[in-house]
């Protein structure tokens, strides 16, 4: 039995300190878990150059399937400034001119870090918001659903939305592009915003 009051006081202070430390650790772990579940905000602006064609490269099954359905195949590549750092962007999509009301898009967007290891692949669904103006500028928008991650994004999942605008297209005879009378080349500008969850911390 402890009869020394100083000893009792010291023991009480030690126990109180341990309890406080455990409480702080519990709150920190719960906060971290909540942040992981809620995810991190993903924002970015992408600038890409696109080529649209009804002629496919050999063994390009995505393009062949798209064009085989009387649609227009579009590939776009560029660079973006994102909340995860600079990323290269690649869009592969099929344009359905008959999609209501002004045409629809389906495909994929891949955003990759300059190290070549960390990337996010998104399913891409979009539509033209209006028919475009007299000079060939037109807004379009859509949604992105994360389907695959590599490197530090290997376990990531999430979704995003985008608004974008494309500039006037130039016929391939005036600018290098695939050899087709239906080939076009132009620029597009994206603003992307969404959430990514459960990405690796490494």
C-alpha contacts under 8 A as a table, 3 or more apart, distances in Angstrom:
res1	aa1	res2	aa2	distance
2	X	5	X	7.77
2	X	7	X	7.31
2	X	8	X	6.74
3	X	8	X	7.79
4	X	7	X	5.33
4	X	8	X	6.43
5	X	8	X	5.00
5	X	9	X	6.13
6	X	9	X	5.06
6	X	10	X	6.18
7	X	10	X	5.11
7	X	11	X	6.10
8	X	11	X	5.16
8	X	12	X	6.11
9	X	12	X	5.08
9	X	13	X	6.21
10	X	13	X	5.09
10	X	14	X	6.21
11	X	14	X	5.11
11	X	15	X	6.20
12	X	15	X	5.18
12	X	16	X	6.04
13	X	16	X	5.02
13	X	17	X	6.05
14	X	17	X	5.07
14	X	18	X	6.27
15	X	18	X	5.10
15	X	19	X	6.21
16	X	19	X	5.12
16	X	20	X	6.19
17	X	20	X	5.12
17	X	21	X	6.14
18	X	21	X	5.06
18	X	22	X	6.16
19	X	22	X	5.14
19	X	23	X	6.18
20	X	23	X	5.04
20	X	24	X	6.22
21	X	24	X	5.17
21	X	25	X	6.22
22	X	25	X	5.11
22	X	26	X	6.12
23	X	26	X	5.14
23	X	27	X	6.28
24	X	27	X	5.24
24	X	28	X	6.16
25	X	28	X	5.08
25	X	29	X	6.11
26	X	29	X	5.21
26	X	30	X	6.13
27	X	30	X	5.15
27	X	31	X	6.06
28	X	31	X	5.12
28	X	32	X	6.13
29	X	32	X	5.09
29	X	33	X	6.10
30	X	33	X	5.06
30	X	34	X	6.07
31	X	34	X	5.08
31	X	35	X	6.16
32	X	35	X	5.09
32	X	36	X	6.19
33	X	36	X	5.06
33	X	37	X	6.21
34	X	37	X	5.12
34	X	38	X	6.04
35	X	38	X	5.08
35	X	39	X	5.90
35	X	40	X	7.59
36	X	39	X	5.14
36	X	40	X	7.70
36	X	197	X	6.21
36	X	198	X	5.74
37	X	197	X	6.27
37	X	198	X	6.82
38	X	197	X	6.55
39	X	195	X	5.97
39	X	196	X	5.17
39	X	197	X	3.90
39	X	198	X	6.64
40	X	195	X	5.55
40	X	196	X	5.37
40	X	197	X	6.29
41	X	83	X	7.73
41	X	193	X	7.48
41	X	194	X	5.90
41	X	195	X	4.56
41	X	196	X	6.41
42	X	82	X	7.23
42	X	83	X	5.79
42	X	84	X	7.18
42	X	160	X	7.84
42	X	192	X	7.72
42	X	193	X	5.64
42	X	194	X	5.06
42	X	195	X	5.27
42	X	196	X	6.47
43	X	82	X	5.49
43	X	83	X	5.32
43	X	191	X	7.67
43	X	192	X	5.51
43	X	193	X	4.48
43	X	194	X	6.50
44	X	80	X	6.50
44	X	81	X	5.50
44	X	82	X	3.86
44	X	83	X	6.22
44	X	190	X	7.95
44	X	191	X	5.91
44	X	192	X	5.13
44	X	193	X	6.63
45	X	80	X	5.40
45	X	81	X	5.53
45	X	82	X	6.40
45	X	189	X	7.28
45	X	190	X	5.39
45	X	191	X	4.57
45	X	192	X	6.18
46	X	78	X	7.02
46	X	79	X	5.77
46	X	80	X	4.05
46	X	81	X	6.61
46	X	89	X	7.16
46	X	189	X	5.75
46	X	190	X	4.88
46	X	191	X	6.57
46	X	192	X	7.91
47	X	78	X	5.55
47	X	79	X	5.77
47	X	80	X	6.20
47	X	187	X	7.39
47	X	188	X	6.04
47	X	189	X	4.71
47	X	190	X	6.44
48	X	76	X	5.78
48	X	77	X	5.00
48	X	78	X	3.99
48	X	79	X	6.59
48	X	89	X	7.40
48	X	187	X	5.77
48	X	188	X	5.40
48	X	189	X	6.47
49	X	76	X	5.34
49	X	77	X	5.62
49	X	78	X	6.18
49	X	185	X	7.26
49	X	186	X	5.71
49	X	187	X	4.43
49	X	188	X	6.32
50	X	74	X	6.65
50	X	75	X	5.55
50	X	76	X	3.94
50	X	77	X	6.56
50	X	185	X	5.57
50	X	186	X	5.35
50	X	187	X	5.88
50	X	188	X	7.17
51	X	74	X	5.62
51	X	75	X	5.46
51	X	76	X	6.29
51	X	177	X	6.80
51	X	178	X	7.90
51	X	183	X	7.03
51	X	184	X	5.62
51	X	185	X	4.52
51	X	186	X	6.73
52	X	72	X	6.52
52	X	73	X	5.51
52	X	74	X	4.24
52	X	75	X	6.51
52	X	182	X	7.91
52	X	183	X	5.44
52	X	184	X	5.10
52	X	185	X	6.44
53	X	56	X	7.41
53	X	72	X	5.86
53	X	73	X	5.43
53	X	74	X	6.54
53	X	178	X	6.95
53	X	180	X	6.90
53	X	182	X	5.86
53	X	183	X	4.38
53	X	184	X	6.59
54	X	67	X	5.69
54	X	71	X	7.41
54	X	72	X	5.55
54	X	73	X	6.20
54	X	180	X	7.19
54	X	182	X	6.41
54	X	183	X	6.97
55	X	67	X	7.55
55	X	178	X	7.13
55	X	179	X	7.46
55	X	180	X	6.35
55	X	183	X	8.00
56	X	60	X	6.40
56	X	63	X	5.72
56	X	64	X	6.18
56	X	67	X	7.97
57	X	60	X	5.55
57	X	63	X	7.86
60	X	63	X	5.54
60	X	64	X	6.24
61	X	64	X	4.90
61	X	65	X	6.00
62	X	65	X	5.35
62	X	66	X	6.29
63	X	66	X	5.10
63	X	67	X	6.05
63	X	73	X	5.76
63	X	94	X	7.70
64	X	67	X	5.25
64	X	68	X	5.73
65	X	68	X	5.04
65	X	69	X	6.50
66	X	69	X	5.45
66	X	70	X	7.02
66	X	71	X	5.55
66	X	72	X	6.71
66	X	73	X	6.18
66	X	94	X	5.75
67	X	70	X	5.10
67	X	71	X	4.86
67	X	72	X	5.88
67	X	73	X	6.44
68	X	71	X	7.16
71	X	94	X	6.60
71	X	95	X	5.81
71	X	96	X	5.30
71	X	97	X	6.97
72	X	94	X	5.81
72	X	95	X	4.99
72	X	96	X	6.73
72	X	97	X	7.84
73	X	92	X	7.75
73	X	93	X	6.17
73	X	94	X	4.75
73	X	95	X	6.19
74	X	91	X	7.76
74	X	92	X	5.98
74	X	93	X	5.32
74	X	94	X	6.08
74	X	95	X	7.11
75	X	90	X	7.36
75	X	91	X	5.59
75	X	92	X	4.72
75	X	93	X	6.53
76	X	89	X	7.91
76	X	90	X	5.65
76	X	91	X	4.91
76	X	92	X	6.64
77	X	88	X	7.58
77	X	89	X	5.55
77	X	90	X	4.49
77	X	91	X	6.37
78	X	88	X	5.94
78	X	89	X	5.21
78	X	90	X	6.68
79	X	86	X	7.27
79	X	87	X	5.86
79	X	88	X	4.37
79	X	89	X	5.39
80	X	86	X	5.71
80	X	87	X	5.22
80	X	88	X	6.07
80	X	89	X	6.64
81	X	85	X	6.26
81	X	86	X	4.77
81	X	87	X	6.56
82	X	85	X	5.08
82	X	86	X	5.79
82	X	87	X	6.93
84	X	87	X	7.94
85	X	113	X	7.52
86	X	113	X	6.47
86	X	114	X	7.26
87	X	111	X	5.73
87	X	112	X	5.06
87	X	113	X	4.59
87	X	114	X	6.31
88	X	110	X	7.97
88	X	111	X	5.50
88	X	112	X	5.12
88	X	113	X	6.35
88	X	114	X	6.95
89	X	109	X	6.97
89	X	110	X	5.68
89	X	111	X	4.61
89	X	112	X	6.57
90	X	109	X	5.65
90	X	110	X	5.18
90	X	111	X	6.62
91	X	107	X	7.46
91	X	108	X	5.77
91	X	109	X	4.48
91	X	110	X	6.52
92	X	107	X	5.53
92	X	108	X	5.38
92	X	109	X	6.56
93	X	105	X	6.18
93	X	106	X	5.31
93	X	107	X	3.99
93	X	108	X	6.24
93	X	124	X	7.62
94	X	105	X	5.50
94	X	106	X	5.42
94	X	107	X	6.15
95	X	103	X	6.93
95	X	104	X	5.84
95	X	105	X	4.70
95	X	106	X	6.97
96	X	99	X	5.36
96	X	103	X	5.52
96	X	104	X	5.26
96	X	105	X	6.26
97	X	102	X	7.01
97	X	103	X	4.42
97	X	104	X	6.70
98	X	101	X	7.79
98	X	102	X	7.42
98	X	103	X	5.67
98	X	104	X	7.74
99	X	102	X	6.40
99	X	103	X	4.22
99	X	104	X	4.96
100	X	103	X	5.77
100	X	104	X	7.12
101	X	128	X	7.98
102	X	127	X	7.19
102	X	128	X	5.45
102	X	129	X	6.84
102	X	130	X	6.12
102	X	131	X	5.59
103	X	127	X	5.86
103	X	128	X	5.67
104	X	125	X	7.76
104	X	126	X	5.73
104	X	127	X	4.15
104	X	128	X	6.32
105	X	124	X	7.63
105	X	125	X	5.70
105	X	126	X	4.86
105	X	127	X	5.76
106	X	123	X	7.87
106	X	124	X	5.59
106	X	125	X	4.72
106	X	126	X	6.50
107	X	123	X	6.11
107	X	124	X	4.91
107	X	125	X	6.63
108	X	121	X	6.96
108	X	122	X	5.54
108	X	123	X	4.62
108	X	124	X	4.66
109	X	121	X	5.81
109	X	122	X	5.08
109	X	123	X	6.51
109	X	124	X	6.16
109	X	144	X	7.98
110	X	119	X	6.96
110	X	120	X	5.67
110	X	121	X	4.36
110	X	122	X	6.18
111	X	119	X	5.61
111	X	120	X	5.28
111	X	121	X	6.49
112	X	116	X	6.49
112	X	117	X	7.51
112	X	118	X	5.87
112	X	119	X	4.08
112	X	120	X	6.35
113	X	116	X	5.82
113	X	117	X	6.93
113	X	118	X	5.43
113	X	119	X	6.12
114	X	117	X	7.99
115	X	118	X	6.94
116	X	119	X	7.50
117	X	150	X	6.50
117	X	151	X	5.24
118	X	149	X	7.38
118	X	150	X	5.23
118	X	151	X	4.38
118	X	152	X	5.77
118	X	153	X	6.20
119	X	149	X	5.59
119	X	150	X	5.20
119	X	151	X	6.84
119	X	153	X	6.59
120	X	146	X	6.98
120	X	147	X	7.85
120	X	148	X	5.96
120	X	149	X	4.58
120	X	150	X	6.71
120	X	153	X	6.82
121	X	146	X	5.93
121	X	147	X	5.81
121	X	148	X	5.11
121	X	149	X	6.24
122	X	144	X	5.56
122	X	145	X	5.11
122	X	146	X	4.28
122	X	147	X	5.44
122	X	148	X	7.09
123	X	144	X	5.44
123	X	145	X	5.07
123	X	146	X	6.34
123	X	147	X	6.46
124	X	142	X	7.41
124	X	143	X	6.21
124	X	144	X	4.95
124	X	145	X	6.97
125	X	142	X	5.48
125	X	143	X	5.45
125	X	144	X	6.55
126	X	140	X	6.99
126	X	141	X	5.43
126	X	142	X	3.89
126	X	143	X	6.41
127	X	140	X	5.60
127	X	141	X	5.77
127	X	142	X	6.27
128	X	131	X	6.90
128	X	138	X	7.45
128	X	139	X	6.24
128	X	140	X	4.19
128	X	141	X	6.62
129	X	138	X	7.73
129	X	139	X	5.74
129	X	140	X	4.97
129	X	141	X	6.80
130	X	138	X	6.76
130	X	139	X	6.69
130	X	140	X	7.57
131	X	138	X	6.85
132	X	135	X	7.99
132	X	136	X	5.91
132	X	137	X	5.51
132	X	138	X	4.09
132	X	139	X	7.08
133	X	136	X	5.43
133	X	137	X	5.58
133	X	138	X	6.31
134	X	137	X	7.64
135	X	168	X	6.60
136	X	167	X	6.25
136	X	168	X	4.35
136	X	169	X	7.03
137	X	165	X	7.04
137	X	166	X	5.70
137	X	167	X	4.66
137	X	168	X	5.49
138	X	165	X	5.55
138	X	166	X	5.54
138	X	167	X	6.89
139	X	163	X	7.46
139	X	164	X	5.66
139	X	165	X	4.21
139	X	166	X	6.47
140	X	163	X	6.14
140	X	164	X	5.28
140	X	165	X	5.94
140	X	166	X	7.87
141	X	161	X	7.65
141	X	162	X	5.49
141	X	163	X	4.35
141	X	164	X	5.81
142	X	161	X	5.79
142	X	162	X	5.46
142	X	163	X	6.74
143	X	159	X	7.51
143	X	160	X	5.87
143	X	161	X	4.28
143	X	162	X	6.12
144	X	159	X	5.51
144	X	160	X	4.98
144	X	161	X	5.79
144	X	162	X	7.62
145	X	158	X	6.24
145	X	159	X	4.42
145	X	160	X	6.51
146	X	149	X	7.84
146	X	156	X	7.77
146	X	157	X	5.42
146	X	158	X	5.23
146	X	159	X	5.69
147	X	157	X	6.96
148	X	154	X	7.12
148	X	155	X	8.00
148	X	156	X	7.39
148	X	157	X	7.51
149	X	152	X	7.85
149	X	153	X	4.75
149	X	154	X	4.29
149	X	155	X	6.43
149	X	156	X	6.00
149	X	157	X	7.87
150	X	153	X	5.15
150	X	154	X	4.22
150	X	155	X	7.89
151	X	154	X	5.37
152	X	155	X	7.87
152	X	199	X	6.56
152	X	200	X	5.07
152	X	201	X	6.94
152	X	202	X	5.99
153	X	156	X	5.12
153	X	199	X	5.04
153	X	200	X	5.97
154	X	199	X	6.83
154	X	200	X	7.04
155	X	198	X	6.05
155	X	199	X	5.42
155	X	200	X	6.65
156	X	196	X	6.37
156	X	197	X	5.56
156	X	198	X	5.05
156	X	199	X	4.43
156	X	200	X	7.51
157	X	196	X	5.69
157	X	197	X	5.45
157	X	198	X	6.77
157	X	199	X	7.65
158	X	194	X	7.46
158	X	195	X	5.52
158	X	196	X	4.46
158	X	197	X	5.94
159	X	194	X	5.64
159	X	195	X	5.86
159	X	196	X	6.84
160	X	192	X	6.69
160	X	193	X	5.35
160	X	194	X	3.73
160	X	195	X	6.35
161	X	192	X	5.83
161	X	193	X	5.63
161	X	194	X	6.23
162	X	190	X	6.56
162	X	191	X	5.51
162	X	192	X	4.40
162	X	193	X	6.43
163	X	190	X	5.91
163	X	191	X	5.42
163	X	192	X	6.76
164	X	188	X	6.94
164	X	189	X	5.39
164	X	190	X	4.30
164	X	191	X	6.13
165	X	188	X	5.60
165	X	189	X	5.41
165	X	190	X	6.80
166	X	186	X	7.33
166	X	187	X	5.76
166	X	188	X	4.09
166	X	189	X	6.37
167	X	186	X	6.14
167	X	187	X	5.44
167	X	188	X	6.15
168	X	186	X	6.18
168	X	187	X	7.60
169	X	184	X	5.67
169	X	185	X	5.26
169	X	186	X	4.52
169	X	187	X	7.63
170	X	174	X	6.63
170	X	175	X	6.68
170	X	184	X	5.43
170	X	185	X	5.15
170	X	186	X	6.18
171	X	174	X	5.65
171	X	175	X	6.56
171	X	181	X	7.78
171	X	182	X	7.65
171	X	183	X	6.10
171	X	184	X	4.75
171	X	185	X	6.47
172	X	175	X	4.85
172	X	176	X	5.55
172	X	177	X	5.04
172	X	178	X	6.95
172	X	179	X	7.25
172	X	180	X	7.37
172	X	181	X	7.38
172	X	183	X	5.42
172	X	184	X	5.51
172	X	185	X	6.55
173	X	176	X	6.91
173	X	177	X	7.86
173	X	181	X	7.95
175	X	185	X	7.14
177	X	183	X	6.84
177	X	184	X	7.34
177	X	185	X	6.93
178	X	183	X	6.35
179	X	183	X	7.13
180	X	183	X	5.21
196	X	199	X	7.25
